[in-house]
Amino acid sequence: MISCDEKGLVVMYKGLQVLSKYQREAIINQITFCQLEFGDLEKDLKLKNSNLFFMGGKSGIVCLADDNKHCSEVCKVSGSIQSLLFYKQENSVVIITSTLLFVQFRISPN
């Protein structure tokens, strides 16, 4: 489970145990979990055992985070993020913003 507040605090839980915390500068209001598929690279990158998710919000910044306390900015779009979806068949993320911008980017193993 993941919770967010208006001050940019994002907390990931497993049951009642806190797995990781992230502090962002803006309100986070969109989160999507993802299950990446890169074949044999999954073993090398140890992605299979991580719970990966994308988060975004009012600032237009999208971050990729996991339950191992890693978080990095992956893109910035104009306007606030209204919808953030993971498209499993294409290993891609789809973003729709308040300015009606539609963005799809493919995720690579590196």
Biopython code that builds the backbone (N, CA, C, O; Angstrom):
import numpy as np
from Bio.PDB.StructureBuilder import StructureBuilder

atoms = [
    (1, "MET", "N", (0.839, -1.165, 0.000)),
    (1, "MET", "CA", (0.000, 0.000, 0.000)),
    (1, "MET", "C", (0.892, 1.239, 0.000)),
    (1, "MET", "O", (1.983, 1.237, 0.570)),
    (2, "ILE", "N", (0.410, 2.286, -0.644)),
    (2, "ILE", "CA", (1.127, 3.555, -0.673)),
    (2, "ILE", "C", (0.175, 4.662, -0.252)),
    (2, "ILE", "O", (-0.986, 4.691, -0.661)),
    (3, "SER", "N", (0.684, 5.576, 0.576)),
    (3, "SER", "CA", (-0.105, 6.752, 0.957)),
    (3, "SER", "C", (0.674, 8.011, 0.604)),
    (3, "SER", "O", (1.905, 8.003, 0.561)),
    (4, "CYS", "N", (-0.061, 9.095, 0.351)),
    (4, "CYS", "CA", (0.546, 10.384, 0.001)),
    (4, "CYS", "C", (-0.166, 11.480, 0.789)),
    (4, "CYS", "O", (-1.320, 11.319, 1.187)),
    (5, "ASP", "N", (0.529, 12.594, 1.010)),
    (5, "ASP", "CA", (-0.134, 13.726, 1.621)),
    (5, "ASP", "C", (0.127, 14.990, 0.813)),
    (5, "ASP", "O", (0.879, 14.959, -0.162)),
    (6, "GLU", "N", (-0.487, 16.099, 1.211)),
    (6, "GLU", "CA", (-0.376, 17.346, 0.457)),
    (6, "GLU", "C", (0.979, 18.017, 0.593)),
    (6, "GLU", "O", (1.250, 18.991, -0.110)),
    (7, "LYS", "N", (1.827, 17.530, 1.467)),
    (7, "LYS", "CA", (3.162, 18.097, 1.635)),
    (7, "LYS", "C", (4.214, 17.340, 0.824)),
    (7, "LYS", "O", (5.401, 17.656, 0.896)),
    (8, "GLY", "N", (3.778, 16.342, 0.053)),
    (8, "GLY", "CA", (4.699, 15.602, -0.807)),
    (8, "GLY", "C", (5.298, 14.361, -0.181)),
    (8, "GLY", "O", (6.199, 13.759, -0.765)),
    (9, "LEU", "N", (4.825, 13.956, 0.992)),
    (9, "LEU", "CA", (5.337, 12.748, 1.628)),
    (9, "LEU", "C", (4.634, 11.526, 1.043)),
    (9, "LEU", "O", (3.405, 11.456, 1.016)),
    (10, "VAL", "N", (5.430, 10.565, 0.576)),
    (10, "VAL", "CA", (4.915, 9.317, 0.018)),
    (10, "VAL", "C", (5.497, 8.186, 0.854)),
    (10, "VAL", "O", (6.711, 8.115, 1.046)),
    (11, "VAL", "N", (4.631, 7.297, 1.357)),
    (11, "VAL", "CA", (5.073, 6.198, 2.213)),
    (11, "VAL", "C", (4.557, 4.886, 1.644)),
    (11, "VAL", "O", (3.377, 4.758, 1.318)),
    (12, "MET", "N", (5.464, 3.902, 1.527)),
    (12, "MET", "CA", (5.108, 2.571, 1.047)),
    (12, "MET", "C", (5.081, 1.616, 2.230)),
    (12, "MET", "O", (6.021, 1.571, 3.024)),
    (13, "TYR", "N", (3.988, 0.846, 2.347)),
    (13, "TYR", "CA", (3.790, -0.091, 3.452)),
    (13, "TYR", "C", (3.652, -1.509, 2.939)),
    (13, "TYR", "O", (3.227, -1.741, 1.807)),
    (14, "LYS", "N", (4.019, -2.455, 3.790)),
    (14, "LYS", "CA", (3.658, -3.857, 3.609)),
    (14, "LYS", "C", (2.991, -4.246, 4.915)),
    (14, "LYS", "O", (3.660, -4.431, 5.932)),
    (15, "GLY", "N", (1.673, -4.370, 4.885)),
    (15, "GLY", "CA", (0.922, -4.534, 6.125)),
    (15, "GLY", "C", (1.041, -3.255, 6.935)),
    (15, "GLY", "O", (0.742, -2.177, 6.421)),
    (16, "LEU", "N", (1.467, -3.345, 8.178)),
    (16, "LEU", "CA", (1.677, -2.163, 9.014)),
    (16, "LEU", "C", (3.134, -1.703, 9.030)),
    (16, "LEU", "O", (3.459, -0.696, 9.659)),
    (17, "GLN", "N", (4.007, -2.432, 8.345)),
    (17, "GLN", "CA", (5.430, -2.112, 8.315)),
    (17, "GLN", "C", (5.730, -1.097, 7.208)),
    (17, "GLN", "O", (5.307, -1.278, 6.066)),
    (18, "VAL", "N", (6.458, -0.036, 7.547)),
    (18, "VAL", "CA", (6.886, 0.957, 6.561)),
    (18, "VAL", "C", (8.097, 0.410, 5.814)),
    (18, "VAL", "O", (9.122, 0.103, 6.422)),
    (19, "LEU", "N", (7.973, 0.290, 4.486)),
    (19, "LEU", "CA", (9.089, -0.185, 3.664)),
    (19, "LEU", "C", (9.993, 0.959, 3.236)),
    (19, "LEU", "O", (11.217, 0.830, 3.264)),
    (20, "SER", "N", (9.400, 2.071, 2.843)),
    (20, "SER", "CA", (10.198, 3.208, 2.392)),
    (20, "SER", "C", (9.382, 4.488, 2.439)),
    (20, "SER", "O", (8.152, 4.466, 2.398)),
    (21, "LYS", "N", (10.100, 5.614, 2.527)),
    (21, "LYS", "CA", (9.494, 6.944, 2.533)),
    (21, "LYS", "C", (10.208, 7.803, 1.504)),
    (21, "LYS", "O", (11.414, 7.675, 1.295)),
    (22, "TYR", "N", (9.446, 8.676, 0.868)),
    (22, "TYR", "CA", (9.987, 9.605, -0.110)),
    (22, "TYR", "C", (9.400, 10.974, 0.172)),
    (22, "TYR", "O", (8.207, 11.087, 0.456)),
    (23, "GLN", "N", (10.206, 12.003, 0.101)),
    (23, "GLN", "CA", (9.716, 13.370, 0.267)),
    (23, "GLN", "C", (9.892, 14.097, -1.060)),
    (23, "GLN", "O", (11.017, 14.262, -1.533)),
    (24, "ARG", "N", (8.799, 14.528, -1.659)),
    (24, "ARG", "CA", (8.827, 15.265, -2.914)),
    (24, "ARG", "C", (8.465, 16.722, -2.628)),
    (24, "ARG", "O", (7.906, 17.028, -1.575)),
    (25, "GLU", "N", (8.780, 17.614, -3.556)),
    (25, "GLU", "CA", (8.524, 19.034, -3.355)),
    (25, "GLU", "C", (7.090, 19.439, -3.647)),
    (25, "GLU", "O", (6.656, 20.503, -3.204)),
    (26, "ALA", "N", (6.348, 18.627, -4.375)),
    (26, "ALA", "CA", (4.984, 18.980, -4.766)),
    (26, "ALA", "C", (4.016, 17.869, -4.370)),
    (26, "ALA", "O", (4.419, 16.768, -3.997)),
    (27, "ILE", "N", (2.744, 18.189, -4.462)),
    (27, "ILE", "CA", (1.690, 17.223, -4.143)),
    (27, "ILE", "C", (1.741, 16.059, -5.137)),
    (27, "ILE", "O", (1.790, 16.274, -6.348)),
    (28, "ILE", "N", (1.730, 14.849, -4.630)),
    (28, "ILE", "CA", (1.665, 13.631, -5.446)),
    (28, "ILE", "C", (0.219, 13.154, -5.408)),
    (28, "ILE", "O", (-0.324, 12.885, -4.337)),
    (29, "ASN", "N", (-0.405, 13.050, -6.583)),
    (29, "ASN", "CA", (-1.797, 12.598, -6.614)),
    (29, "ASN", "C", (-2.039, 11.451, -7.592)),
    (29, "ASN", "O", (-3.173, 11.000, -7.753)),
    (30, "GLN", "N", (-0.979, 10.982, -8.241)),
    (30, "GLN", "CA", (-1.104, 9.858, -9.172)),
    (30, "GLN", "C", (0.021, 8.857, -8.924)),
    (30, "GLN", "O", (1.193, 9.226, -8.854)),
    (31, "ILE", "N", (-0.352, 7.596, -8.793)),
    (31, "ILE", "CA", (0.630, 6.521, -8.609)),
    (31, "ILE", "C", (0.185, 5.327, -9.440)),
    (31, "ILE", "O", (-1.000, 4.996, -9.483)),
    (32, "THR", "N", (1.146, 4.682, -10.102)),
    (32, "THR", "CA", (0.838, 3.451, -10.814)),
    (32, "THR", "C", (1.971, 2.450, -10.582)),
    (32, "THR", "O", (3.145, 2.778, -10.751)),
    (33, "PHE", "N", (1.609, 1.249, -10.201)),
    (33, "PHE", "CA", (2.595, 0.182, -10.036)),
    (33, "PHE", "C", (2.949, -0.375, -11.400)),
    (33, "PHE", "O", (2.140, -0.316, -12.326)),
    (34, "CYS", "N", (4.150, -0.914, -11.532)),
    (34, "CYS", "CA", (4.536, -1.490, -12.810)),
    (34, "CYS", "C", (5.296, -2.790, -12.587)),
    (34, "CYS", "O", (5.984, -2.978, -11.584)),
    (35, "GLN", "N", (5.144, -3.664, -13.551)),
    (35, "GLN", "CA", (5.858, -4.936, -13.541)),
    (35, "GLN", "C", (6.602, -5.020, -14.861)),
    (35, "GLN", "O", (6.040, -5.414, -15.884)),
    (36, "LEU", "N", (7.865, -4.648, -14.826)),
    (36, "LEU", "CA", (8.669, -4.597, -16.036)),
    (36, "LEU", "C", (9.090, -5.991, -16.473)),
    (36, "LEU", "O", (9.337, -6.863, -15.639)),
    (37, "GLU", "N", (9.171, -6.199, -17.784)),
    (37, "GLU", "CA", (9.583, -7.489, -18.327)),
    (37, "GLU", "C", (10.706, -7.265, -19.334)),
    (37, "GLU", "O", (10.478, -6.743, -20.425)),
    (38, "PHE", "N", (11.914, -7.661, -18.959)),
    (38, "PHE", "CA", (13.073, -7.537, -19.831)),
    (38, "PHE", "C", (13.756, -8.877, -20.047)),
    (38, "PHE", "O", (14.932, -8.910, -20.412)),
    (39, "GLY", "N", (13.073, -9.955, -19.838)),
    (39, "GLY", "CA", (13.657, -11.287, -20.043)),
    (39, "GLY", "C", (14.767, -11.573, -19.055)),
    (39, "GLY", "O", (14.577, -11.417, -17.849)),
    (40, "ASP", "N", (15.932, -11.994, -19.551)),
    (40, "ASP", "CA", (17.059, -12.368, -18.701)),
    (40, "ASP", "C", (17.636, -11.191, -17.928)),
    (40, "ASP", "O", (18.292, -11.390, -16.906)),
    (41, "LEU", "N", (17.405, -9.975, -18.395)),
    (41, "LEU", "CA", (17.942, -8.805, -17.699)),
    (41, "LEU", "C", (17.322, -8.618, -16.316)),
    (41, "LEU", "O", (17.934, -8.016, -15.433)),
    (42, "GLU", "N", (16.109, -9.134, -16.129)),
    (42, "GLU", "CA", (15.462, -9.019, -14.822)),
    (42, "GLU", "C", (16.330, -9.621, -13.719)),
    (42, "GLU", "O", (16.426, -9.064, -12.626)),
    (43, "LYS", "N", (16.957, -10.751, -14.006)),
    (43, "LYS", "CA", (17.798, -11.404, -12.997)),
    (43, "LYS", "C", (19.014, -10.549, -12.681)),
    (43, "LYS", "O", (19.382, -10.392, -11.517)),
    (44, "ASP", "N", (19.640, -9.994, -13.720)),
    (44, "ASP", "CA", (20.830, -9.173, -13.530)),
    (44, "ASP", "C", (20.517, -7.882, -12.781)),
    (44, "ASP", "O", (21.302, -7.447, -11.938)),
    (45, "LEU", "N", (19.388, -7.276, -13.081)),
    (45, "LEU", "CA", (19.041, -5.989, -12.474)),
    (45, "LEU", "C", (18.295, -6.138, -11.151)),
    (45, "LEU", "O", (18.061, -5.152, -10.453)),
    (46, "LYS", "N", (17.925, -7.358, -10.812)),
    (46, "LYS", "CA", (17.185, -7.644, -9.585)),
    (46, "LYS", "C", (15.876, -6.850, -9.514)),
    (46, "LYS", "O", (15.431, -6.468, -8.431)),
    (47, "LEU", "N", (15.267, -6.607, -10.675)),
    (47, "LEU", "CA", (14.005, -5.876, -10.723)),
    (47, "LEU", "C", (12.831, -6.741, -10.307)),
    (47, "LEU", "O", (11.807, -6.238, -9.843)),
    (48, "LYS", "N", (12.986, -8.044, -10.477)),
    (48, "LYS", "CA", (11.861, -8.938, -10.219)),
    (48, "LYS", "C", (11.415, -8.889, -8.757)),
    (48, "LYS", "O", (10.230, -9.056, -8.472)),
    (49, "ASN", "N", (12.342, -8.664, -7.833)),
    (49, "ASN", "CA", (12.002, -8.668, -6.415)),
    (49, "ASN", "C", (11.673, -7.282, -5.860)),
    (49, "ASN", "O", (11.386, -7.139, -4.672)),
    (50, "SER", "N", (11.714, -6.272, -6.711)),
    (50, "SER", "CA", (11.392, -4.916, -6.277)),
    (50, "SER", "C", (9.968, -4.573, -6.673)),
    (50, "SER", "O", (9.489, -4.990, -7.727)),
    (51, "ASN", "N", (9.297, -3.815, -5.825)),
    (51, "ASN", "CA", (7.983, -3.281, -6.149)),
    (51, "ASN", "C", (8.202, -1.893, -6.734)),
    (51, "ASN", "O", (8.423, -0.931, -5.998)),
    (52, "LEU", "N", (8.141, -1.791, -8.054)),
    (52, "LEU", "CA", (8.385, -0.530, -8.740)),
    (52, "LEU", "C", (7.075, 0.221, -8.934)),
    (52, "LEU", "O", (6.031, -0.384, -9.178)),
    (53, "PHE", "N", (7.142, 1.543, -8.824)),
    (53, "PHE", "CA", (5.969, 2.353, -9.116)),
    (53, "PHE", "C", (6.396, 3.723, -9.614)),
    (53, "PHE", "O", (7.474, 4.219, -9.285)),
    (54, "PHE", "N", (5.527, 4.320, -10.415)),
    (54, "PHE", "CA", (5.708, 5.684, -10.882)),
    (54, "PHE", "C", (4.784, 6.565, -10.076)),
    (54, "PHE", "O", (3.686, 6.154, -9.700)),
    (55, "MET", "N", (5.239, 7.795, -9.809)),
    (55, "MET", "CA", (4.394, 8.751, -9.099)),
    (55, "MET", "C", (4.546, 10.121, -9.732)),
    (55, "MET", "O", (5.617, 10.472, -10.229)),
    (56, "GLY", "N", (3.477, 10.885, -9.711)),
    (56, "GLY", "CA", (3.493, 12.222, -10.281)),
    (56, "GLY", "C", (2.375, 13.043, -9.681)),
    (56, "GLY", "O", (1.539, 12.537, -8.933)),
    (57, "GLY", "N", (2.373, 14.331, -10.026)),
    (57, "GLY", "CA", (1.341, 15.175, -9.442)),
    (57, "GLY", "C", (1.289, 16.562, -10.030)),
    (57, "GLY", "O", (1.458, 16.759, -11.234)),
    (58, "LYS", "N", (1.048, 17.528, -9.149)),
    (58, "LYS", "CA", (0.793, 18.911, -9.540)),
    (58, "LYS", "C", (1.946, 19.562, -10.295)),
    (58, "LYS", "O", (1.712, 20.411, -11.155)),
    (59, "SER", "N", (3.181, 19.183, -9.992)),
    (59, "SER", "CA", (4.352, 19.824, -10.604)),
    (59, "SER", "C", (4.635, 19.341, -12.021)),
    (59, "SER", "O", (5.392, 19.988, -12.744)),
    (60, "GLY", "N", (4.043, 18.213, -12.439)),
    (60, "GLY", "CA", (4.317, 17.650, -13.754)),
    (60, "GLY", "C", (5.534, 16.747, -13.780)),
    (60, "GLY", "O", (5.900, 16.232, -14.836)),
    (61, "ILE", "N", (6.166, 16.547, -12.632)),
    (61, "ILE", "CA", (7.337, 15.671, -12.550)),
    (61, "ILE", "C", (6.878, 14.236, -12.288)),
    (61, "ILE", "O", (6.031, 13.988, -11.430)),
    (62, "VAL", "N", (7.456, 13.296, -13.047)),
    (62, "VAL", "CA", (7.174, 11.869, -12.851)),
    (62, "VAL", "C", (8.441, 11.219, -12.327)),
    (62, "VAL", "O", (9.522, 11.412, -12.881)),
    (63, "CYS", "N", (8.303, 10.444, -11.250)),
    (63, "CYS", "CA", (9.434, 9.754, -10.633)),
    (63, "CYS", "C", (9.191, 8.254, -10.642)),
    (63, "CYS", "O", (8.052, 7.793, -10.559)),
    (64, "LEU", "N", (10.282, 7.501, -10.745)),
    (64, "LEU", "CA", (10.251, 6.046, -10.603)),
    (64, "LEU", "C", (10.856, 5.721, -9.250)),
    (64, "LEU", "O", (11.952, 6.179, -8.928)),
    (65, "ALA", "N", (10.138, 4.926, -8.452)),
    (65, "ALA", "CA", (10.605, 4.570, -7.112)),
    (65, "ALA", "C", (10.397, 3.078, -6.886)),
    (65, "ALA", "O", (9.678, 2.416, -7.634)),
    (66, "ASP", "N", (11.045, 2.557, -5.833)),
    (66, "ASP", "CA", (10.872, 1.156, -5.471)),
    (66, "ASP", "C", (10.833, 1.025, -3.959)),
    (66, "ASP", "O", (10.926, 2.016, -3.235)),
    (67, "ASP", "N", (10.693, -0.209, -3.488)),
    (67, "ASP", "CA", (10.618, -0.436, -2.044)),
    (67, "ASP", "C", (11.995, -0.512, -1.397)),
    (67, "ASP", "O", (12.103, -0.789, -0.203)),
    (68, "ASN", "N", (13.056, -0.266, -2.181)),
    (68, "ASN", "CA", (14.419, -0.245, -1.644)),
    (68, "ASN", "C", (14.928, 1.178, -1.447)),
    (68, "ASN", "O", (16.135, 1.405, -1.367)),
    (69, "LYS", "N", (14.015, 2.126, -1.369)),
    (69, "LYS", "CA", (14.301, 3.542, -1.107)),
    (69, "LYS", "C", (15.013, 4.251, -2.252)),
    (69, "LYS", "O", (15.650, 5.283, -2.039)),
    (70, "HIS", "N", (14.912, 3.710, -3.464)),
    (70, "HIS", "CA", (15.448, 4.389, -4.640)),
    (70, "HIS", "C", (14.323, 5.193, -5.279)),
    (70, "HIS", "O", (13.206, 4.699, -5.430)),
    (71, "CYS", "N", (14.622, 6.429, -5.652)),
    (71, "CYS", "CA", (13.634, 7.283, -6.301)),
    (71, "CYS", "C", (14.377, 8.228, -7.238)),
    (71, "CYS", "O", (15.335, 8.885, -6.831)),
    (72, "SER", "N", (13.935, 8.295, -8.497)),
    (72, "SER", "CA", (14.585, 9.197, -9.436)),
    (72, "SER", "C", (13.551, 9.809, -10.378)),
    (72, "SER", "O", (12.565, 9.173, -10.749)),
    (73, "GLU", "N", (13.803, 11.048, -10.748)),
    (73, "GLU", "CA", (12.947, 11.748, -11.688)),
    (73, "GLU", "C", (13.192, 11.183, -13.079)),
    (73, "GLU", "O", (14.339, 11.062, -13.511)),
    (74, "VAL", "N", (12.107, 10.835, -13.786)),
    (74, "VAL", "CA", (12.261, 10.271, -15.127)),
    (74, "VAL", "C", (11.780, 11.211, -16.223)),
    (74, "VAL", "O", (12.235, 11.104, -17.362)),
    (75, "CYS", "N", (10.870, 12.133, -15.907)),
    (75, "CYS", "CA", (10.463, 13.123, -16.902)),
    (75, "CYS", "C", (9.693, 14.250, -16.231)),
    (75, "CYS", "O", (9.238, 14.132, -15.093)),
    (76, "LYS", "N", (9.559, 15.354, -16.974)),
    (76, "LYS", "CA", (8.765, 16.494, -16.528)),
    (76, "LYS", "C", (7.916, 16.935, -17.712)),
    (76, "LYS", "O", (8.419, 17.120, -18.819)),
    (77, "VAL", "N", (6.617, 17.099, -17.461)),
    (77, "VAL", "CA", (5.685, 17.506, -18.501)),
    (77, "VAL", "C", (5.033, 18.820, -18.105)),
    (77, "VAL", "O", (5.047, 19.203, -16.935)),
    (78, "SER", "N", (4.463, 19.509, -19.087)),
    (78, "SER", "CA", (3.779, 20.769, -18.776)),
    (78, "SER", "C", (2.392, 20.478, -18.200)),
    (78, "SER", "O", (1.682, 19.594, -18.681)),
    (79, "GLY", "N", (2.028, 21.217, -17.187)),
    (79, "GLY", "CA", (0.741, 21.017, -16.526)),
    (79, "GLY", "C", (0.827, 19.962, -15.444)),
    (79, "GLY", "O", (1.829, 19.257, -15.318)),
    (80, "SER", "N", (-0.228, 19.864, -14.671)),
    (80, "SER", "CA", (-0.266, 18.836, -13.629)),
    (80, "SER", "C", (-0.726, 17.513, -14.227)),
    (80, "SER", "O", (-1.438, 17.487, -15.230)),
    (81, "ILE", "N", (-0.316, 16.428, -13.607)),
    (81, "ILE", "CA", (-0.631, 15.091, -14.114)),
    (81, "ILE", "C", (-2.029, 14.696, -13.651)),
    (81, "ILE", "O", (-2.319, 14.663, -12.455)),
    (82, "GLN", "N", (-2.884, 14.399, -14.621)),
    (82, "GLN", "CA", (-4.260, 14.010, -14.335)),
    (82, "GLN", "C", (-4.443, 12.498, -14.351)),
    (82, "GLN", "O", (-5.319, 11.963, -13.670)),
    (83, "SER", "N", (-3.612, 11.814, -15.133)),
    (83, "SER", "CA", (-3.688, 10.353, -15.223)),
    (83, "SER", "C", (-2.303, 9.797, -15.495)),
    (83, "SER", "O", (-1.553, 10.330, -16.313)),
    (84, "LEU", "N", (-1.977, 8.727, -14.804)),
    (84, "LEU", "CA", (-0.676, 8.072, -14.925)),
    (84, "LEU", "C", (-0.940, 6.571, -14.961)),
    (84, "LEU", "O", (-1.401, 5.995, -13.975)),
    (85, "LEU", "N", (-0.648, 5.935, -16.095)),
    (85, "LEU", "CA", (-0.979, 4.529, -16.291)),
    (85, "LEU", "C", (0.233, 3.752, -16.775)),
    (85, "LEU", "O", (1.073, 4.292, -17.495)),
    (86, "PHE", "N", (0.330, 2.491, -16.384)),
    (86, "PHE", "CA", (1.381, 1.602, -16.871)),
    (86, "PHE", "C", (0.784, 0.683, -17.921)),
    (86, "PHE", "O", (-0.235, 0.038, -17.674)),
    (87, "TYR", "N", (1.412, 0.617, -19.102)),
    (87, "TYR", "CA", (0.971, -0.222, -20.213)),
    (87, "TYR", "C", (1.931, -1.399, -20.302)),
    (87, "TYR", "O", (2.992, -1.297, -20.916)),
    (88, "LYS", "N", (1.554, -2.522, -19.684)),
    (88, "LYS", "CA", (2.439, -3.670, -19.496)),
    (88, "LYS", "C", (2.942, -4.274, -20.811)),
    (88, "LYS", "O", (4.117, -4.624, -20.913)),
    (89, "GLN", "N", (2.079, -4.401, -21.809)),
    (89, "GLN", "CA", (2.475, -5.054, -23.057)),
    (89, "GLN", "C", (3.616, -4.310, -23.760)),
    (89, "GLN", "O", (4.387, -4.924, -24.497)),
    (90, "GLU", "N", (3.729, -3.029, -23.546)),
    (90, "GLU", "CA", (4.755, -2.220, -24.202)),
    (90, "GLU", "C", (5.844, -1.741, -23.249)),
    (90, "GLU", "O", (6.728, -0.990, -23.662)),
    (91, "ASN", "N", (5.802, -2.160, -21.971)),
    (91, "ASN", "CA", (6.742, -1.640, -20.964)),
    (91, "ASN", "C", (6.809, -0.116, -21.043)),
    (91, "ASN", "O", (7.894, 0.459, -21.130)),
    (92, "SER", "N", (5.652, 0.531, -21.013)),
    (92, "SER", "CA", (5.623, 1.979, -21.152)),
    (92, "SER", "C", (4.667, 2.609, -20.145)),
    (92, "SER", "O", (3.812, 1.942, -19.562)),
    (93, "VAL", "N", (4.841, 3.902, -19.963)),
    (93, "VAL", "CA", (3.997, 4.688, -19.072)),
    (93, "VAL", "C", (3.246, 5.704, -19.925)),
    (93, "VAL", "O", (3.815, 6.316, -20.829)),
    (94, "VAL", "N", (1.965, 5.873, -19.626)),
    (94, "VAL", "CA", (1.116, 6.824, -20.335)),
    (94, "VAL", "C", (0.731, 7.925, -19.349)),
    (94, "VAL", "O", (0.302, 7.655, -18.227)),
    (95, "ILE", "N", (0.895, 9.181, -19.797)),
    (95, "ILE", "CA", (0.601, 10.344, -18.955)),
    (95, "ILE", "C", (-0.382, 11.240, -19.682)),
    (95, "ILE", "O", (-0.224, 11.494, -20.876)),
    (96, "ILE", "N", (-1.396, 11.723, -18.976)),
    (96, "ILE", "CA", (-2.300, 12.746, -19.492)),
    (96, "ILE", "C", (-2.254, 13.904, -18.507)),
    (96, "ILE", "O", (-2.393, 13.707, -17.300)),
    (97, "THR", "N", (-2.055, 15.126, -19.030)),
    (97, "THR", "CA", (-1.891, 16.295, -18.165)),
    (97, "THR", "C", (-3.109, 17.216, -18.222)),
    (97, "THR", "O", (-4.014, 17.028, -19.034)),
    (98, "SER", "N", (-3.108, 18.213, -17.341)),
    (98, "SER", "CA", (-4.189, 19.197, -17.292)),
    (98, "SER", "C", (-4.222, 20.076, -18.543)),
    (98, "SER", "O", (-5.244, 20.698, -18.832)),
    (99, "THR", "N", (-3.127, 20.133, -19.277)),
    (99, "THR", "CA", (-3.079, 20.902, -20.530)),
    (99, "THR", "C", (-3.432, 20.017, -21.730)),
    (99, "THR", "O", (-3.214, 20.401, -22.879)),
    (100, "LEU", "N", (-3.977, 18.829, -21.449)),
    (100, "LEU", "CA", (-4.389, 17.845, -22.455)),
    (100, "LEU", "C", (-3.220, 17.300, -23.268)),
    (100, "LEU", "O", (-3.390, 16.878, -24.412)),
    (101, "LEU", "N", (-2.044, 17.314, -22.673)),
    (101, "LEU", "CA", (-0.872, 16.704, -23.282)),
    (101, "LEU", "C", (-0.931, 15.200, -23.025)),
    (101, "LEU", "O", (-1.167, 14.770, -21.896)),
    (102, "PHE", "N", (-0.717, 14.405, -24.065)),
    (102, "PHE", "CA", (-0.681, 12.952, -23.964)),
    (102, "PHE", "C", (0.751, 12.512, -24.222)),
    (102, "PHE", "O", (1.303, 12.790, -25.287)),
    (103, "VAL", "N", (1.358, 11.827, -23.257)),
    (103, "VAL", "CA", (2.748, 11.399, -23.377)),
    (103, "VAL", "C", (2.814, 9.899, -23.118)),
    (103, "VAL", "O", (2.194, 9.395, -22.182)),
    (104, "GLN", "N", (3.565, 9.195, -23.946)),
    (104, "GLN", "CA", (3.844, 7.779, -23.699)),
    (104, "GLN", "C", (5.326, 7.583, -23.856)),
    (104, "GLN", "O", (5.897, 7.940, -24.886)),
    (105, "PHE", "N", (5.966, 7.015, -22.836)),
    (105, "PHE", "CA", (7.384, 6.725, -22.971)),
    (105, "PHE", "C", (7.650, 5.289, -22.603)),
    (105, "PHE", "O", (7.043, 4.728, -21.691)),
    (106, "ARG", "N", (8.573, 4.713, -23.337)),
    (106, "ARG", "CA", (8.943, 3.314, -23.145)),
    (106, "ARG", "C", (10.054, 3.230, -22.115)),
    (106, "ARG", "O", (10.939, 4.086, -22.076)),
    (107, "ILE", "N", (10.011, 2.205, -21.285)),
    (107, "ILE", "CA", (10.981, 2.028, -20.212)),
    (107, "ILE", "C", (12.043, 1.034, -20.670)),
    (107, "ILE", "O", (11.731, -0.062, -21.136)),
    (108, "SER", "N", (13.304, 1.437, -20.528)),
    (108, "SER", "CA", (14.406, 0.551, -20.894)),
    (108, "SER", "C", (15.049, 0.023, -19.606)),
    (108, "SER", "O", (14.862, 0.609, -18.540)),
    (109, "PRO", "N", (15.801, -1.071, -19.694)),
    (109, "PRO", "CA", (16.394, -1.641, -18.483)),
    (109, "PRO", "C", (17.457, -0.757, -17.840)),
    (109, "PRO", "O", (17.785, -0.982, -16.675)),
    (110, "ASN", "N", (18.005, 0.222, -18.526)),
    (110, "ASN", "CA", (19.014, 1.078, -17.940)),
    (110, "ASN", "C", (18.492, 2.481, -17.754)),
    (110, "ASN", "O", (19.216, 3.349, -17.267)),
]
sb = StructureBuilder()
sb.init_structure("model")
sb.init_model(0)
sb.init_chain("A")
sb.init_seg("    ")
for serial, (resi, resn, name, xyz) in enumerate(atoms, 1):
    if name == "N":
        sb.init_residue(resn, " ", resi, " ")
    sb.init_atom(name, np.array(xyz, "f"), 0.0, 1.0, " ", f" {name:<3s}", serial, name[0])
structure = sb.get_structure()
